[in-house]
């Protein structure tokens, strides 16, 4: 019996090692700082004028994201206009999908919002923002970290999971509009679907700038489900014996109520295990600031965080892990 147990554990270790090696090779081939920088640079360019919801510049950003989904080989969702889900005239969520192999009715969602607050003349929240001194003549809130960084992660993960091709559950990659105006795009999405079909939502927000020399991503509302533990367990298992026990950290920014302020919350009130992964909190000096530009981001950090999300969600993708539900708010 002892021999059998030792043999079983060895086989399990070798399987995990082989899987981790294959994943690592694919991750390294798909997640490049140059490609991540390119995605952010386009979305946060002055030409898109801060991506204010309902503007032609916001629509240009949506078209760019849809084209990236198409190039990644993602599928559109029935009932939408290609990759576009119309929220209201000139407002669109952008959605790409990879159908699950054995559990297509179960959904894992990776999301981020692509809208921002526009320019000095259009900012709906002029009272909120970081204190970094703007460059002379700058009038555009580029939103590189908030949340072009998150959108670049969603696009990158779409490419990765399409290439990996081992998802038993259906994966949705969603770029929401209207987040800065009150989570309106994600609320529309939730009202248009069956929340019980959603196994988990991994929302990604502001992952491009860290406060410390060795920053780690934190998970908002970590105590409301066991998704936090699942992410760390998968990361630890597949990243090798020298990996950190808890790469994903708890959210210590309790006074900022971050769990309630991003698109995960639209799902969480319906009982879905929906959390946001962040590196930067809203007390950052560049938050809603004219200097939130591409040049202020750490693309090596972003690559590291996206890689960790890809590894940490392995059990969700393969159907092995099912996180506990959040208490529903009716």
GIMOZI-V248640 format. One record per residue. N is the residue number from 1. PHI is phi in degrees with one decimal (* if undefined). OMEGA is omega in whole degrees, -180 to 180 (NA if undefined). Layout:
<<N & PHI & OMEGA> <N & PHI & OMEGA>>
This chain:
<<1 & * & 179> <2 & -62.0 & 178> <3 & -62.4 & -180> <4 & -62.6 & -179> <5 & -63.7 & 180> <6 & -62.6 & 180> <7 & -64.3 & 180> <8 & -62.6 & 180> <9 & -64.6 & 178> <10 & -64.9 & 179> <11 & -61.3 & 179> <12 & -61.8 & 179> <13 & -63.9 & -179> <14 & -63.4 & 178> <15 & -63.8 & 180> <16 & -63.7 & -180> <17 & -64.4 & 179> <18 & -63.7 & 179> <19 & -63.7 & -180> <20 & -62.6 & -180> <21 & -63.8 & 179> <22 & -65.6 & 178> <23 & -62.4 & -177> <24 & -60.7 & 180> <25 & -63.7 & -180> <26 & -68.0 & 179> <27 & -59.3 & -178> <28 & -64.3 & -179> <29 & -81.2 & -176> <30 & -108.1 & -177> <31 & -97.9 & 178> <32 & -112.9 & 177> <33 & -61.0 & -180> <34 & -65.4 & -179> <35 & -71.0 & 177> <36 & -65.0 & 178> <37 & -60.6 & 179> <38 & -60.2 & -179> <39 & -60.4 & 180> <40 & -65.3 & -177> <41 & -60.2 & 179> <42 & -68.2 & -176> <43 & -66.5 & -177> <44 & -100.0 & -179> <45 & -72.8 & 176> <46 & -59.8 & -177> <47 & -64.2 & 179> <48 & -94.2 & 167> <49 & 52.0 & 174> <50 & 86.1 & 169> <51 & 53.5 & 179> <52 & -63.4 & -178> <53 & -55.6 & 177> <54 & 90.5 & -180> <55 & -97.7 & 178> <56 & -66.6 & 179> <57 & -72.2 & 174> <58 & -63.7 & 178> <59 & -65.1 & 177> <60 & -60.4 & 178> <61 & -63.4 & 179> <62 & -61.6 & 180> <63 & -63.8 & 178> <64 & -61.0 & -179> <65 & -63.5 & 179> <66 & -60.3 & 179> <67 & -66.4 & 176> <68 & -65.7 & 176> <69 & -62.3 & -180> <70 & -62.7 & -180> <71 & -64.5 & 178> <72 & -74.8 & -179> <73 & 89.5 & 178> <74 & -73.1 & 179> <75 & -100.3 & 173> <76 & -82.7 & -178> <77 & -106.1 & -179> <78 & -56.1 & 180> <79 & 96.3 & 177> <80 & -98.1 & 175> <81 & -91.6 & -172> <82 & 65.0 & 180> <83 & -85.1 & -173> <84 & -103.2 & 170> <85 & -104.9 & -177> <86 & -76.2 & 177> <87 & -86.8 & 171> <88 & -160.8 & -178> <89 & -51.3 & -180> <90 & 71.6 & 174> <91 & -116.8 & -178> <92 & -138.3 & 160> <93 & -81.8 & 179> <94 & -113.1 & -170> <95 & -131.1 & 172> <96 & -121.6 & -173> <97 & -138.0 & 167> <98 & -128.2 & -175> <99 & -66.9 & 178> <100 & -71.2 & -176> <101 & -78.7 & -177> <102 & -114.6 & -179> <103 & -132.2 & -174> <104 & -65.5 & -179> <105 & -80.4 & 179> <106 & -100.8 & -171> <107 & -112.6 & 167> <108 & -114.7 & -175> <109 & -114.5 & 170> <110 & -109.1 & -172> <111 & -141.2 & 173> <112 & -163.1 & 178> <113 & -101.2 & -177> <114 & -104.8 & 177> <115 & -81.2 & 171> <116 & -139.7 & -169> <117 & -106.6 & 173> <118 & 79.2 & -177> <119 & -122.3 & 179> <120 & -55.3 & -176> <121 & -80.2 & -175> <122 & -120.4 & -175> <123 & -55.1 & -179> <124 & -76.1 & -178> <125 & -129.4 & -176> <126 & -65.0 & -179> <127 & -79.7 & -179> <128 & -111.9 & 177> <129 & 166.4 & 179> <130 & -73.8 & -172> <131 & -105.6 & 179> <132 & -63.4 & -178> <133 & -74.9 & -177> <134 & -75.7 & 174> <135 & -68.4 & -179> <136 & -58.8 & 177> <137 & 84.5 & -179> <138 & -77.6 & -179> <139 & -125.8 & -172> <140 & -108.0 & 174> <141 & -88.0 & -170> <142 & -67.7 & 177> <143 & 62.2 & 180> <144 & -66.7 & 177> <145 & -79.4 & -175> <146 & -114.9 & -2> <147 & -136.3 & 173> <148 & -59.0 & 178> <149 & -62.4 & 179> <150 & -67.2 & 179> <151 & -64.4 & 178> <152 & -61.7 & 177> <153 & -68.1 & -180> <154 & -62.4 & 178> <155 & -63.0 & -180> <156 & -62.5 & 179> <157 & -68.1 & 175> <158 & -60.5 & 178> <159 & -62.5 & -177> <160 & -65.3 & -176> <161 & -70.0 & 174> <162 & -65.4 & 179> <163 & -70.9 & -179> <164 & -65.5 & 171> <165 & 59.0 & 178> <166 & -131.7 & -176> <167 & -83.5 & 176> <168 & -78.8 & 176> <169 & -94.6 & 176> <170 & -75.5 & 180> <171 & -108.4 & 174> <172 & -115.4 & 178> <173 & -116.3 & -168> <174 & -125.6 & 171> <175 & -106.9 & -175> <176 & -87.8 & 169> <177 & -99.6 & 171> <178 & 71.2 & 179> <179 & -63.5 & -177> <180 & -68.7 & 180> <181 & -101.6 & 177> <182 & 116.2 & 177> <183 & 61.2 & -170> <184 & -70.0 & 179> <185 & -66.1 & -179> <186 & -71.0 & 177> <187 & -64.3 & 178> <188 & -63.1 & 180> <189 & -58.1 & -177> <190 & -64.3 & -179> <191 & -67.6 & -176> <192 & -100.5 & -177> <193 & -137.7 & 177> <194 & -100.3 & -176> <195 & -56.7 & -178> <196 & -66.9 & 178> <197 & -81.0 & -177> <198 & -92.3 & -178> <199 & -77.2 & -179> <200 & -163.5 & 173> <201 & -122.7 & 175> <202 & -105.9 & 179> <203 & -92.7 & -173> <204 & -124.2 & -171> <205 & -143.0 & 170> <206 & 50.9 & -178> <207 & -108.4 & -171> <208 & -100.1 & -176> <209 & -145.9 & 180> <210 & -110.9 & -178> <211 & -85.6 & -173> <212 & -116.7 & -177> <213 & -68.9 & -180> <214 & -131.1 & -174> <215 & -69.9 & 177> <216 & -129.0 & 177> <217 & -69.2 & 176> <218 & -118.6 & -174> <219 & -114.7 & -179> <220 & -72.9 & -180> <221 & 60.9 & -173> <222 & -55.5 & -175> <223 & -83.7 & -173> <224 & -86.0 & 173> <225 & -151.0 & 178> <226 & -98.9 & 179> <227 & -60.8 & 178> <228 & -56.1 & 180> <229 & -67.3 & 179> <230 & -63.9 & 180> <231 & -59.4 & -179> <232 & -69.5 & -180> <233 & -65.1 & 178> <234 & -66.0 & 180> <235 & -63.1 & -179> <236 & -66.0 & -177> <237 & -67.0 & -171> <238 & -98.7 & -179> <239 & -100.3 & 177> <240 & 100.9 & -172> <241 & -67.6 & -178> <242 & -92.5 & -179> <243 & -73.4 & 178> <244 & -65.6 & 179> <245 & -63.6 & 178> <246 & -130.3 & 176> <247 & -68.2 & 175> <248 & -83.5 & -175> <249 & -104.2 & 175> <250 & -76.0 & 179> <251 & -86.8 & 179> <252 & -93.3 & -177> <253 & -90.5 & -169> <254 & -62.7 & -177> <255 & -79.2 & -179> <256 & -98.3 & 176> <257 & 50.9 & -173> <258 & -67.2 & 180> <259 & -60.1 & -177> <260 & -87.1 & -168> <261 & -109.3 & 178> <262 & -127.3 & -168> <263 & -63.3 & 175> <264 & -57.5 & -173> <265 & -65.4 & 178> <266 & -59.0 & 179> <267 & -84.1 & -175> <268 & -60.8 & -179> <269 & -66.7 & 177> <270 & -93.5 & 177> <271 & 94.7 & -179> <272 & -79.7 & 172> <273 & -66.4 & -173> <274 & -130.3 & -176> <275 & -134.5 & 177> <276 & -107.0 & 173> <277 & -97.1 & -176> <278 & -135.5 & 168> <279 & -118.8 & -178> <280 & -105.8 & 175> <281 & -95.5 & -175> <282 & -79.0 & 174> <283 & -91.1 & 177> <284 & -64.9 & -176> <285 & -67.0 & -180> <286 & -100.6 & -178> <287 & -65.8 & -176> <288 & 48.3 & -177> <289 & -121.6 & -179> <290 & -62.7 & -179> <291 & -94.1 & 175> <292 & -78.4 & -174> <293 & -120.9 & -175> <294 & -53.7 & -175> <295 & -65.8 & -179> <296 & -91.0 & -174> <297 & -94.5 & 178> <298 & -104.0 & -174> <299 & -76.8 & 172> <300 & -68.0 & 175> <301 & -62.0 & -179> <302 & -60.5 & 178> <303 & -59.1 & -180> <304 & -63.7 & -179> <305 & -69.8 & 179> <306 & -62.2 & 177> <307 & -59.5 & -179> <308 & -65.7 & 178> <309 & -64.8 & 179> <310 & -58.6 & -179> <311 & -74.4 & -176> <312 & -65.0 & -179> <313 & -94.7 & -176> <314 & -52.6 & -178> <315 & -66.1 & 176> <316 & -68.0 & -176> <317 & -68.9 & -177> <318 & -81.0 & 180> <319 & 90.2 & -179> <320 & -73.1 & -176> <321 & -109.8 & 174> <322 & -131.3 & -177> <323 & -71.0 & 179> <324 & -67.6 & -179> <325 & -77.9 & 175> <326 & -91.0 & 180> <327 & -60.2 & -175> <328 & -72.1 & 176> <329 & -109.3 & -178> <330 & -99.9 & NA>>
